[in-house]
Amino acid sequence: IRPIKKEDVHEVAVRGQYSEGWIEGKKVKGYRQEKNVSPESSTETFAAVKFNIENWRWNDVPFYVRSGKRMGQAITVITIEFKPVPHQSFPIEANENWRTNLLMIYIQPDMGIRLRMQAKRPGPKMLLTPVDMIFNYKDSYEGTTPEAYETLLQDVIEGDPTLFMRADQVEAAWELVEPILQCWQANPSVNFPNYEAGTFGPEDAESLIAQGGNKWITMPLSKKSHAHD
């Protein structure tokens, strides 16, 4: 992973802090109104970062990561957006609802995989529309899926380190984000809070990913995709 220099932090990282807002129809406090929090706190509750991996496979492929509190959904998902082909195999009019193909790997709260692709719409005309192939873990297996901490504690008891990070991996992760943390600590934000609770973060996060012609994709596993998604 390409190291991030302090002077480049403002170009590849966005921070945020939530204000009061609405979640599931209920009014919720802003971070500065929370118990034991200073009304002038500059603590971040959101971060979005662009990473690059310098090897032959992933060179020039951006990796965007975002995480935050009090957001619109409690969801962990890895989204892989496939590059469009340099040529069109179908007539131009067939691609009016065309969207890039996606592979979405859901971690929580539901575990599963969504593959979104383009398919010909039924009828005499050549029209393409996005369709989904969905694997939902809980729909495919009977019984209750263990909670994350149940699996964690069981692995600890059994001494199974498979799903744990090694010490050197943890150190490498901290080395990667340390320049960002140091930069933010030295330059506290003057525009906090900058996103409402119940949303998906500040506008700057949208601008960050839009620079590369991309956008954040947040879609629950159970939701069907449509041409406008």
Secondary structure, DSSP 8 states (H G I E B T S, - for coil): -----GGGHHHHEEEE-EESEEETTEEE--GGGSTT--TT----SEEEEEEE--STTTTT-EEEEEEESSBS---EEEEEE----SS-SS-GGGGTT----EEEEEEESS-EEEEEEEEE-SSSS--EEEEEEEEEHHHHS-S----HHHHHHHHHHHT--TTS--HHHHHHHHHHHHHHHHHHHHS--SS---EETTBSS-HHHHHHHHTTT-------TT----TT-
